[in-house]
Amino acid sequence: MHRPAQRVGRAPRLTRILVSAAAVPVALAAAGCSSDSGSGSGSGSSTDNAAQKGTAATSSASPSTSANAVKPAAYATLPAPCSVFSKKTLGELVPKGLNSAKSGKSDDAKNRSSCSWNSLDNKGVKGSQFRWLNVSLLRFDSDATRGEGNQLAQTYYDKQVKDAQTVTGATGARSEPASGIGDASTAVRYGLKKKEGSFKQQTVVTRVENVVITLDYNGAGLAGDKAPSADDLMKAAEKAAKEAVASVASANQDGSRATTAPSQSASPSKSASPSKSASPSASASSKPSASATKKN
């Protein structure tokens, strides 16, 4: 009578244990799903926000960087001014002045320089032939504030051309483009009357990339000698200007380019400006006349 009762009592108790055991995995699974969902959502949201902020920062920084960037200047240095012309060229322009080269004063030869030559062919009672040659070079760096070197050089080029066209006392002034010389070139010619004689001035202003070359060449027949041909003088001056352009390119054969750092040397200086040296009076007024007088 007691055995059936014991079987009945154990069955419900076993059932409760099995039900409880089955409920534990379900609860753990539910808790795991809830935890994974929350963690994944939070992590993804944080990453997305960081990525969006990074993209926004990059987008906002790019325009300002591009706006401040300028193209590096093509030429980083200048040739030695007194070595710009070959001996042959000097023999044609200043035949009696091959050894008369005089370098202009400059505190920065890499960016501004000049050199001049004097030639006096004294023929005694038949008079004298005077020639004067000067070359000035000025280089401009690219600058984030002021602009590209080529643009700065073009502005200075325009000023040099205007100065050559408006020389005080000039007569019969003419100017025209000089084709085939650099990126831009203008030839200006005029006459100047001095007590020593009538001088014929030829000025060729050339821009090649970020460098401006101003070449001045004048001639005169002194002490009664015949005045030289202005056409011949200009032809010689243009030939020399082409050689000066080639010298600038040769001085930068290593392919080096100028930096974009601001440079005070990009501003014209008295030592580099050919405006004063373009006048033949300083070179021709005293020396040629003194020599011609002695021979006469």
C-alpha positions as CSV (number, residue, x, y, z in Angstrom):
1,M,0.0,0.0,0.0
2,H,2.9,2.4,0.6
3,R,4.9,1.8,-2.6
4,P,2.4,3.4,-5.1
5,A,2.3,6.5,-2.9
6,Q,6.0,6.9,-3.1
7,R,6.1,6.6,-6.9
8,V,3.4,9.3,-7.3
9,G,5.3,11.7,-5.0
10,R,8.6,11.4,-6.8
11,A,7.2,12.0,-10.2
12,P,6.0,15.6,-9.7
13,R,9.2,16.5,-8.0
14,L,11.3,15.2,-10.9
15,T,9.1,17.1,-13.3
16,R,9.7,20.4,-11.4
17,I,13.5,19.8,-11.6
18,L,13.4,19.2,-15.3
19,V,11.2,22.2,-16.0
20,S,13.5,24.4,-13.9
21,A,16.6,23.1,-15.7
22,A,15.1,23.8,-19.1
23,A,14.2,27.3,-18.1
24,V,17.8,28.2,-17.3
25,P,19.2,28.0,-20.9
26,V,16.2,30.0,-22.2
27,A,16.9,32.8,-19.7
28,L,20.6,32.8,-20.5
29,A,19.9,32.9,-24.2
30,A,17.5,35.8,-23.7
31,A,20.0,37.7,-21.6
32,G,22.8,37.0,-24.2
33,C,20.7,38.4,-27.0
34,S,19.8,41.5,-25.0
35,S,23.4,42.1,-24.1
36,D,24.7,41.6,-27.7
37,S,22.1,43.9,-29.2
38,G,22.9,46.7,-26.7
39,S,26.6,46.4,-27.0
40,G,26.6,46.2,-30.8
41,S,24.3,49.2,-31.1
42,G,26.4,51.4,-28.8
43,S,29.8,50.4,-30.4
44,G,28.6,51.0,-33.9
45,S,27.1,54.4,-33.1
46,S,30.4,55.6,-31.5
47,T,32.4,54.4,-34.5
48,D,30.1,56.1,-37.0
49,N,30.2,59.4,-35.1
50,A,34.0,59.3,-35.0
51,A,34.2,58.6,-38.7
52,Q,31.7,61.4,-39.5
53,K,33.7,63.8,-37.4
54,G,37.0,62.8,-39.1
55,T,35.4,63.2,-42.6
56,A,34.0,66.6,-41.7
57,A,37.4,67.7,-40.3
58,T,39.2,66.6,-43.5
59,S,36.6,68.3,-45.7
60,S,36.9,71.5,-43.8
61,A,40.7,71.5,-43.9
62,S,41.2,70.6,-47.6
63,P,39.9,73.9,-49.1
64,S,42.1,76.1,-47.0
65,T,45.1,74.0,-47.8
66,S,44.4,74.2,-51.5
67,A,43.7,77.9,-51.3
68,N,47.1,78.7,-49.8
69,A,49.1,76.5,-52.2
70,V,51.0,78.1,-55.0
71,K,53.0,76.6,-57.9
72,P,56.7,76.5,-57.1
73,A,58.9,79.0,-59.1
74,A,60.6,77.4,-62.1
75,Y,64.1,78.7,-61.5
76,A,65.8,78.6,-58.2
77,T,69.0,80.5,-58.9
78,L,70.6,82.9,-61.4
79,P,73.8,82.6,-63.4
80,A,76.9,84.6,-62.6
81,P,76.1,87.9,-64.3
82,C,79.5,88.5,-65.8
83,S,79.5,85.0,-67.3
84,V,76.1,85.3,-69.0
85,F,77.6,86.0,-72.4
86,S,80.1,84.0,-74.4
87,K,83.5,85.6,-75.4
88,K,82.3,85.6,-79.0
89,T,79.2,87.6,-78.2
90,L,81.2,90.1,-76.1
91,G,83.6,90.4,-79.0
92,E,80.7,91.5,-81.2
93,L,79.1,93.9,-78.8
94,V,82.0,95.3,-76.9
95,P,85.1,94.4,-79.0
96,K,87.5,96.6,-77.0
97,G,86.0,95.7,-73.6
98,L,86.3,92.0,-73.2
99,N,88.2,92.5,-69.9
100,S,86.1,95.4,-68.6
101,A,83.4,93.4,-66.9
102,K,82.2,95.0,-63.7
103,S,79.8,93.2,-61.5
104,G,77.1,95.3,-59.8
105,K,76.7,95.3,-56.0
106,S,74.2,92.8,-54.6
107,D,73.5,91.4,-51.2
108,D,71.8,88.3,-52.7
109,A,73.4,87.1,-56.0
110,K,71.0,84.2,-56.1
111,N,68.1,86.5,-56.7
112,R,69.5,89.8,-58.1
113,S,72.7,90.5,-60.1
114,S,74.1,92.7,-62.8
115,C,77.2,93.2,-64.9
116,S,78.4,95.9,-67.3
117,W,81.1,96.3,-70.0
118,N,82.6,99.4,-71.7
119,S,84.3,99.4,-75.1
120,L,86.1,102.4,-76.7
121,D,87.6,101.9,-80.1
122,N,89.8,105.0,-80.4
123,K,90.8,105.9,-84.0
124,G,92.7,109.1,-83.1
125,V,91.8,112.0,-85.4
126,K,89.2,109.8,-87.1
127,G,87.2,109.7,-84.0
128,S,86.1,106.8,-81.7
129,Q,83.4,104.2,-81.4
130,F,81.9,103.7,-78.0
131,R,79.8,100.8,-76.8
132,W,78.2,100.0,-73.4
133,L,76.5,96.8,-72.4
134,N,74.7,96.1,-69.2
135,V,72.6,93.0,-68.1
136,S,70.5,92.9,-65.0
137,L,68.7,89.8,-63.7
138,L,66.0,89.6,-61.0
139,R,64.4,86.4,-59.8
140,F,61.1,86.1,-58.0
141,D,60.1,83.3,-55.6
142,S,56.5,82.0,-55.4
143,D,54.8,83.3,-52.2
144,A,51.5,82.1,-50.7
145,T,50.5,85.7,-49.9
146,R,51.9,87.5,-52.9
147,G,51.3,84.9,-55.6
148,E,53.3,82.8,-58.0
149,G,56.8,83.7,-59.1
150,N,55.8,84.0,-62.8
151,Q,53.1,86.5,-61.9
152,L,55.4,88.6,-59.8
153,A,58.0,88.5,-62.5
154,Q,55.4,89.6,-65.1
155,T,54.4,92.6,-63.0
156,Y,58.0,93.7,-62.7
157,Y,58.5,93.0,-66.5
158,D,55.7,95.4,-67.3
159,K,57.2,98.1,-65.1
160,Q,60.6,97.7,-66.7
161,V,59.2,98.1,-70.2
162,K,57.3,101.2,-69.1
163,D,60.4,102.7,-67.5
164,A,62.4,102.1,-70.8
165,Q,59.6,103.8,-72.8
166,T,59.6,106.9,-70.7
167,V,63.2,107.9,-70.2
168,T,63.7,111.6,-69.8
169,G,65.3,113.3,-72.8
170,A,64.7,110.3,-75.1
171,T,64.1,111.1,-78.8
172,G,62.5,109.0,-81.5
173,A,61.4,106.3,-79.0
174,R,60.1,103.1,-80.5
175,S,59.0,99.8,-78.9
176,E,57.9,96.5,-80.3
177,P,57.7,92.8,-79.2
178,A,60.9,90.9,-79.6
179,S,59.8,87.5,-80.8
180,G,61.5,84.3,-79.9
181,I,63.1,85.5,-76.7
182,G,61.9,84.0,-73.4
183,D,58.2,83.9,-72.5
184,A,57.7,87.7,-73.1
185,S,60.1,90.2,-74.5
186,T,59.9,93.9,-75.6
187,A,62.6,95.9,-77.5
188,V,62.7,99.6,-76.9
189,R,65.0,102.0,-78.8
190,Y,65.6,105.7,-78.6
191,G,68.2,108.4,-79.0
192,L,69.9,110.5,-76.3
193,K,72.0,113.6,-77.1
194,K,75.0,114.3,-74.8
195,K,77.8,116.7,-75.0
196,E,80.1,113.9,-76.1
197,G,77.8,112.9,-79.0
198,S,74.5,111.2,-79.9
199,F,73.9,107.9,-78.2
200,K,71.6,105.3,-79.6
201,Q,70.0,103.2,-76.8
202,Q,68.6,99.7,-77.2
203,T,66.8,98.1,-74.3
204,V,65.5,94.5,-74.4
205,V,63.3,93.5,-71.4
206,T,62.6,89.8,-71.2
207,R,60.7,87.5,-68.8
208,V,61.6,83.8,-68.7
209,E,59.4,82.0,-66.1
210,N,60.1,83.7,-62.8
211,V,63.2,85.7,-64.0
212,V,63.3,89.1,-65.6
213,I,66.3,90.1,-67.7
214,T,66.9,93.7,-68.7
215,L,69.6,94.2,-71.3
216,D,70.8,97.7,-72.1
217,Y,73.1,98.3,-75.1
218,N,74.1,101.7,-76.5
219,G,76.6,103.0,-79.0
220,A,77.9,106.3,-80.2
221,G,80.3,107.8,-82.7
222,L,82.5,110.2,-80.7
223,A,84.9,112.9,-81.7
224,G,83.4,113.2,-85.2
225,D,83.1,109.5,-86.0
226,K,79.9,108.2,-87.7
227,A,77.1,107.1,-85.5
228,P,76.4,103.4,-85.4
229,S,73.2,101.9,-87.0
230,A,70.4,101.6,-84.6
231,D,69.1,98.5,-86.4
232,D,72.5,96.9,-86.1
233,L,72.7,97.7,-82.4
234,M,69.2,96.3,-81.8
235,K,70.0,93.1,-83.7
236,A,73.0,92.5,-81.5
237,A,71.1,93.3,-78.4
238,E,68.3,90.8,-79.2
239,K,70.9,88.1,-79.9
240,A,72.6,88.8,-76.6
241,A,69.2,88.7,-74.8
242,K,68.5,85.2,-76.2
243,E,71.9,84.1,-74.9
244,A,71.0,85.5,-71.4
245,V,67.8,83.4,-71.4
246,A,69.8,80.3,-72.2
247,S,72.2,81.1,-69.4
248,V,69.4,81.2,-66.9
249,A,68.2,77.8,-68.0
250,S,71.7,76.4,-67.9
251,A,72.2,77.7,-64.3
252,N,69.2,75.5,-63.3
253,Q,70.1,72.4,-65.3
254,D,69.9,70.2,-62.2
255,G,66.1,70.6,-62.3
256,S,65.9,72.3,-58.9
257,R,62.9,74.4,-58.2
258,A,62.5,77.3,-55.9
259,T,60.7,77.0,-52.6
260,T,57.3,78.5,-51.9
261,A,58.6,80.2,-48.7
262,P,58.3,84.0,-48.7
263,S,61.4,85.8,-49.7
264,Q,62.4,89.4,-49.4
265,S,64.6,89.0,-52.3
266,A,61.6,88.9,-54.6
267,S,61.4,92.7,-54.2
268,P,63.4,94.8,-56.6
269,S,66.4,96.5,-55.1
270,K,68.6,99.4,-56.1
271,S,71.5,97.0,-56.9
272,A,69.4,95.0,-59.2
273,S,67.3,97.6,-60.9
274,P,68.7,98.6,-64.3
275,S,66.8,101.9,-64.4
276,K,69.8,104.0,-63.5
277,S,72.3,101.9,-65.3
278,A,70.2,102.1,-68.5
279,S,71.4,105.7,-69.0
280,P,74.6,105.9,-71.0
281,S,75.6,109.1,-69.4
282,A,77.4,107.6,-66.3
283,S,79.5,105.2,-68.4
284,A,80.0,107.3,-71.6
285,S,80.1,110.9,-70.5
286,S,83.5,110.9,-68.8
287,K,85.6,107.9,-69.8
288,P,85.1,108.0,-73.6
289,S,85.5,111.7,-74.0
290,A,88.7,111.8,-71.9
291,S,90.2,109.1,-74.0
292,A,89.2,110.7,-77.2
293,T,90.5,114.0,-76.1
294,K,93.9,112.6,-75.4
295,K,94.2,111.0,-78.8
296,N,93.1,114.1,-80.5
